[in-house]
Amino acid sequence: MLPQLYRAATWPLAPLVIIYLKRRRGQGKEDARRFRERQGVPGAARPRAALLWIHAASVGEATAMLALIERLLQARPALEILVTTGTVTSAHLLESRLPSRARHQFVPVDVSRWIARFLDHWHPDLALWAESELWPNLILATHARGIPMVLVNARLSAGSYARWQKLPGLIGPVLGAFSLCLAQDEEQARRFRRLGAREVGMVGDLKAAAGALPVDRRQLEQLSPRIKERPLWLAASTHAGEEEIAVCVHRQVAANHPGLLTIIVPRHPARGDAIHAMLTARGLCVARRRDGEPITDQTDVYLADTMGELGLFYSLAGIAFVGGSLVPEGGHNPFEAARLDCAVLQGPNIDNCARMAAELAAAGAAETVSDADGLARAVLALLANPRLRAERAAAGKRVAAAGSDILDAVLMRLAPWLDRLAPIEGHADLSRRLRA
């Protein structure tokens, strides 16, 4: 009953949703050129081949899917892939990193007629949903058309789990639409079973299987001489509130390390203007990458408010605080820093990546800090002890390298559907033999 009530309640909301989306467009949170994709209007032709649809909410989920996408396309030449996300930042990321035979579209808002328009055009043969963004109308409409669906890298925060428990009549049918749910860990698997998922497995977190972030070697060669031998640390993927913490850390550390350079890479580059205004108001000399401003000997903070360059700054820094963890955002993937030779620092709010964080901590590769003072002490210790920094970075690389088995496990669980759509070239029964 609840799915029908939800559908009926959302049906007349389209005019209000358009107003809301236009407001977001004015704030830079929607792509003006591709605005109608959010209403299910296609921005590209459907390929004449078996089509796998992967939905990933935003940057973190989309990044986690990239290694899976690459392996699928390499192994199955007859397969085409559609990736949907809901944010401008994820769209920009995918523009530069999706391989050929994969394309991006913005996901339609959860309004029935927009969903029908989307599905009428793309009619995918198989759908994979990543992590935790569960839109009832879109999921149930896809299921109603007989399209198999698998939830991969499945995760629910404690808050989301508690909220869904209050709506069993809605979440039960939604999760029941998935043929298989592959959870990140056993606790997540229990949550999905309790909420009504039909078949649940645990294979690990796909973020742990991702490759290293791309690094533009030409840019690395240009930036390295500007930094010279200056003491350096990076605040990566920061959210509102964490840039102010970075300022406090900079002042404390610079008192012991004159010439300190702090690099800030905000999670959402659209916040660059506000961050720049705050930094300059605090009396810091700021060079802004978006505007092409060079790092000079007087630069205190390099504000890297651009898209797709986080790997470049991890490669430069050696010491990285991974943001979203000193504010209640759940943290971001610490393996991205570990893969690029960084000693990892993070706050206590790491629900989104708890298993990876625990593995790094157990290996002595990461340190958890609770506030600005703790972060400053940790940065000071690593700057004062290059050997400690190198040992932590090496341990982090070893831990991050062990995640490739997760990708193999996911591919094996998906093989029954993929073999029907696009068999591995020259080895149609390979997956069956691997599973035997």
C-alpha positions in Angstrom: 0.0 0.0 0.0 2.7 2.5 0.9 4.4 2.4 -2.5 1.1 3.3 -4.1 0.6 6.2 -1.6 4.1 7.4 -2.2 3.6 7.3 -6.0 0.3 9.2 -5.6 1.8 11.8 -3.3 4.8 12.5 -5.7 2.7 12.6 -8.9 1.4 16.2 -8.6 4.8 17.5 -7.3 6.4 18.0 -10.7 5.8 21.8 -10.9 7.2 22.3 -7.4 10.2 20.1 -8.2 10.9 22.2 -11.3 11.0 25.3 -9.2 13.3 23.6 -6.7 15.6 22.4 -9.5 15.7 25.9 -11.1 16.8 27.3 -7.7 19.5 24.7 -7.5 20.5 25.6 -11.1 20.9 29.2 -10.1 23.2 28.1 -7.2 25.4 26.1 -9.6 24.1 22.8 -8.2 22.4 21.7 -11.5 23.9 21.7 -15.0 22.1 24.3 -17.0 23.1 22.7 -20.3 21.7 19.3 -19.3 18.9 20.5 -17.1 16.1 18.4 -18.8 17.9 15.2 -18.1 16.6 15.6 -14.5 13.1 15.3 -16.0 14.0 12.1 -17.9 14.7 13.8 -21.2 17.6 11.9 -22.8 20.8 13.7 -23.7 22.1 10.9 -26.0 21.0 8.0 -28.2 20.6 4.6 -26.7 23.3 2.2 -28.1 22.2 -0.7 -30.1 23.7 -3.3 -27.8 23.1 -4.9 -24.4 23.0 -2.0 -21.9 24.0 -2.1 -18.3 22.7 0.8 -16.2 24.7 1.8 -13.1 23.3 4.3 -10.7 25.7 6.0 -8.3 24.5 9.0 -6.3 27.5 11.3 -6.2 31.3 11.5 -6.4 32.2 8.9 -3.9 29.9 6.2 -5.3 30.8 7.1 -8.9 34.5 6.8 -8.1 34.0 3.4 -6.5 32.3 2.1 -9.6 35.0 3.1 -12.1 37.2 0.1 -11.6 34.1 -2.2 -11.9 33.1 -0.4 -15.1 36.6 -0.7 -16.6 36.7 -4.5 -15.9 33.3 -5.1 -17.3 34.0 -3.3 -20.6 37.4 -5.1 -20.9 35.9 -8.5 -20.4 32.7 -8.1 -22.3 33.1 -6.2 -25.6 29.5 -6.5 -26.5 28.4 -4.6 -23.4 27.5 -0.8 -23.2 27.1 1.1 -20.0 25.0 4.0 -18.9 26.0 5.7 -15.6 23.6 8.0 -13.8 24.3 10.4 -10.9 22.6 13.3 -9.4 25.3 15.9 -8.8 27.2 18.3 -11.0 30.6 17.4 -9.4 30.1 13.7 -10.2 29.1 14.5 -13.8 32.3 16.5 -14.2 34.4 13.7 -12.7 32.9 11.1 -15.0 33.3 13.2 -18.1 37.1 12.8 -17.8 37.2 9.3 -16.5 34.6 7.2 -18.1 36.1 4.8 -20.8 34.6 4.4 -24.3 31.3 2.5 -24.5 30.2 4.2 -21.2 28.2 7.4 -21.0 26.7 9.6 -18.3 23.3 11.0 -17.8 21.7 12.8 -14.8 19.3 10.6 -12.9 15.6 11.7 -13.3 14.0 13.1 -10.1 11.7 10.5 -8.5 8.5 11.7 -10.3 6.7 8.9 -12.1 6.2 10.5 -15.6 9.8 11.6 -15.7 10.9 8.1 -14.8 8.7 6.6 -17.5 10.3 8.9 -20.1 13.8 7.9 -18.9 13.0 4.1 -19.0 11.2 4.3 -22.3 14.3 5.7 -24.0 17.1 3.7 -22.3 15.2 0.5 -21.4 18.4 -1.1 -19.8 18.8 -4.8 -19.7 20.3 -4.9 -16.2 20.5 -2.3 -13.5 23.1 -1.9 -10.7 22.5 0.5 -7.9 25.5 1.6 -5.8 25.4 2.0 -2.0 22.4 3.7 -0.4 20.4 6.1 -2.6 17.1 4.3 -2.8 14.4 6.2 -4.9 11.2 4.2 -4.5 9.4 5.3 -7.7 12.5 4.7 -9.9 13.3 1.3 -8.3 9.8 0.0 -8.4 9.1 1.2 -12.0 12.3 -0.4 -13.2 11.3 -3.7 -11.4 7.8 -3.5 -12.9 9.4 -3.6 -16.4 11.1 -6.9 -15.7 14.6 -5.3 -15.6 16.9 -7.3 -13.2 18.4 -5.2 -10.4 21.3 -5.7 -8.1 22.3 -3.5 -5.2 26.1 -3.4 -5.0 28.4 -1.9 -2.3 25.3 -1.6 -0.3 25.4 0.5 2.8 23.0 2.3 5.1 24.1 4.8 7.8 22.7 4.2 11.3 20.5 7.2 10.7 19.1 6.0 7.4 18.6 2.5 8.8 16.6 3.9 11.7 14.4 6.0 9.4 13.7 3.1 7.0 12.7 0.9 10.0 9.8 3.3 10.6 8.6 2.7 7.0 8.6 -1.1 6.6 5.7 -1.0 4.1 7.8 1.1 1.7 11.3 -0.2 2.2 10.3 -3.8 2.1 8.9 -3.7 -1.5 11.8 -1.4 -2.6 14.5 -3.8 -1.4 12.5 -6.7 -2.6 12.8 -5.4 -6.1 16.5 -6.3 -6.1 17.5 -9.8 -7.1 20.6 -9.6 -5.0 22.1 -7.2 -2.5 25.9 -7.2 -2.0 26.7 -5.5 1.3 30.0 -3.9 2.3 30.2 -5.8 5.6 28.3 -8.2 7.9 26.7 -5.4 9.9 25.4 -3.8 6.7 24.2 -7.2 5.5 22.2 -7.7 8.7 20.6 -4.2 8.2 19.4 -5.0 4.7 18.1 -8.5 5.7 16.1 -6.9 8.5 14.6 -4.3 6.1 13.4 -6.9 3.6 16.1 -7.6 1.1 15.6 -11.0 -0.6 19.1 -12.4 -1.1 22.0 -10.7 0.7 25.7 -11.4 0.4 28.8 -9.7 1.8 31.8 -9.1 -0.5 33.5 -6.0 1.0 33.7 -2.3 0.0 34.3 -1.6 -3.7 36.0 1.6 -2.8 38.8 -0.6 -1.5 39.2 -2.1 -5.0 39.5 1.2 -6.9 42.6 2.1 -8.7 44.8 5.0 -7.8 43.4 8.5 -8.6 44.8 9.9 -11.9 47.8 12.2 -11.6 48.7 14.6 -14.4 52.5 14.2 -14.5 53.0 17.4 -16.4 51.2 19.4 -13.7 53.1 17.5 -11.0 56.4 18.5 -12.6 55.2 22.1 -12.8 54.1 22.4 -9.2 56.9 20.5 -7.5 59.6 23.2 -8.1 57.3 25.9 -6.8 56.9 24.0 -3.5 60.7 23.3 -3.3 61.6 22.0 0.2 58.8 23.7 2.0 57.0 21.8 4.8 53.7 20.8 3.4 50.4 19.1 4.4 47.0 18.6 2.6 43.4 19.0 3.8 41.5 16.9 1.2 37.8 16.6 0.4 36.9 19.2 3.1 33.4 20.3 4.0 32.1 23.5 5.6 33.8 23.9 9.0 36.9 21.9 8.1 38.6 24.7 6.2 38.4 26.8 9.4 40.0 23.9 11.3 42.7 23.9 8.6 43.4 27.5 9.3 43.9 26.8 13.0 46.2 23.9 12.2 48.2 26.1 9.7 48.8 28.7 12.4 49.9 26.2 15.0 52.2 24.2 12.7 53.7 27.3 11.0 54.9 28.5 14.4 57.3 25.6 14.4 57.8 25.2 10.7 58.2 28.6 9.0 57.3 28.5 5.3 54.6 26.0 5.9 52.3 25.5 2.8 48.8 24.2 3.5 46.9 22.8 0.5 43.1 22.7 0.7 41.0 20.7 -1.8 37.3 21.2 -1.0 35.0 18.3 -1.7 32.7 20.7 -3.6 34.7 23.2 -5.7 31.6 25.4 -6.0 32.4 26.5 -2.4 35.6 28.0 -3.6 34.5 31.7 -3.4 33.3 31.3 0.2 36.4 29.5 1.3 38.7 32.0 -0.4 36.8 34.9 1.3 37.2 33.2 4.7 40.9 32.5 4.2 41.7 36.0 3.2 39.6 37.5 6.0 41.8 35.5 8.4 44.9 37.3 7.0 46.3 34.4 5.0 48.1 34.8 1.7 46.1 32.5 -0.7 46.8 31.3 -4.2 43.8 30.0 -6.0 44.2 27.2 -8.5 40.9 27.9 -10.3 42.2 31.4 -11.2 45.6 30.1 -12.2 47.4 31.9 -9.4 50.9 30.6 -8.8 52.4 29.4 -5.5 55.0 31.9 -4.4 57.3 32.0 -1.3 54.6 34.2 0.4 51.7 31.7 -0.2 50.3 30.3 3.0 47.4 28.3 1.5 47.0 26.9 -2.0 43.2 26.6 -2.6 42.8 23.8 -5.2 39.1 24.4 -6.0 39.1 22.5 -9.3 37.6 19.1 -10.3 39.5 15.9 -10.8 42.9 16.8 -9.4 42.9 15.3 -6.0 45.3 12.6 -7.1 47.8 15.4 -8.1 47.7 16.9 -4.6 47.9 13.6 -2.8 51.1 12.9 -4.8 52.6 16.2 -3.7 51.7 16.2 -0.1 52.9 13.1 1.7 50.7 14.1 4.7 46.9 14.1 4.1 43.9 14.8 6.3 40.9 13.2 4.7 37.9 15.4 5.2 34.2 14.9 5.9 35.5 13.3 9.2 35.8 16.2 11.6 32.2 17.2 10.7 29.2 14.8 10.6 29.6 13.8 6.9 30.7 10.2 7.4 34.2 10.7 5.9 35.7 9.9 2.5 37.8 7.1 1.1 41.2 7.1 2.9 42.6 4.5 0.5 42.8 7.2 -2.2 45.4 9.0 0.0 47.2 5.7 1.0 47.6 4.6 -2.6 49.5 7.8 -3.4 52.1 7.7 -0.7 50.4 9.7 2.1 50.3 9.2 5.8 46.6 9.4 6.5 44.9 11.5 9.2 41.2 11.6 9.7 38.5 12.6 12.2 36.1 10.2 14.1 33.1 10.6 11.8 34.0 7.8 9.4 30.8 5.8 9.0 31.1 5.9 5.2 34.5 4.1 5.2 34.7 2.5 8.6 36.2 -0.8 7.5 38.9 0.8 5.4 39.7 3.2 8.2 40.0 0.3 10.7 42.3 -1.6 8.4 44.6 1.4 8.0 44.6 2.0 11.8 45.3 -1.7 12.5 48.3 -1.5 10.2 49.6 1.7 11.8 49.0 3.6 8.6 46.5 6.1 9.8 45.8 8.2 12.9 42.4 9.5 14.1 42.3 13.0 15.5 39.3 14.6 17.3 39.8 18.4 16.8 42.0 21.1 15.4 44.6 20.8 18.2 44.8 17.0 17.7 45.2 17.5 13.9 48.0 20.1 14.5 49.8 17.7 16.8 49.6 14.9 14.3 50.9 17.1 11.4 53.7 18.4 13.6 54.8 14.9 14.5 54.9 13.7 10.9 56.8 16.8 9.7 59.3 16.3 12.5 59.8 12.6 11.8 60.1 11.9 8.0 60.8 8.2 8.8 57.5 7.9 10.7 55.7 9.5 7.7 57.4 7.1 5.3 56.6 4.0 7.4 52.9 5.0 7.7 52.7 5.7 3.9 54.3 2.3 3.1 51.9 0.5 5.4 48.9 2.3 3.9 50.0 1.2 0.4 50.2 -2.4 1.4 46.7 -2.3 3.0 45.1 -0.5 0.0 46.7 -3.0 -2.5 44.9 -5.9 -0.8 41.5 -4.7 -2.0 41.5 -6.1 -5.6 40.0 -9.4 -4.5 36.7 -7.6 -3.7 36.3 -6.6 -7.3 36.7 -10.2 -8.4 34.1 -11.3 -5.9 31.6 -8.8 -7.2 32.1 -9.7 -10.8 31.6 -13.4 -9.9 28.3 -12.7 -8.2 27.2 -10.6 -11.2 28.2 -13.2 -13.8 24.8 -15.1 -14.1 23.2 -11.9 -15.4 26.1 -10.6 -17.4 26.6 -14.0 -19.1 23.1 -13.8 -20.5 23.6 -10.3 -21.8 27.2 -10.2 -23.1 29.3 -13.3 -22.6 33.0 -13.0 -22.2 34.5 -13.0 -25.7 35.7 -16.4 -26.7 35.0 -17.8 -23.3 31.2 -17.9 -23.0 31.4 -20.5 -20.2 34.4 -19.0 -18.4 32.5 -17.5 -15.5 30.7 -20.8 -15.0 34.0 -22.7 -14.8 35.5 -20.1 -12.5 32.5 -20.6 -10.1 32.7 -24.4 -10.3 
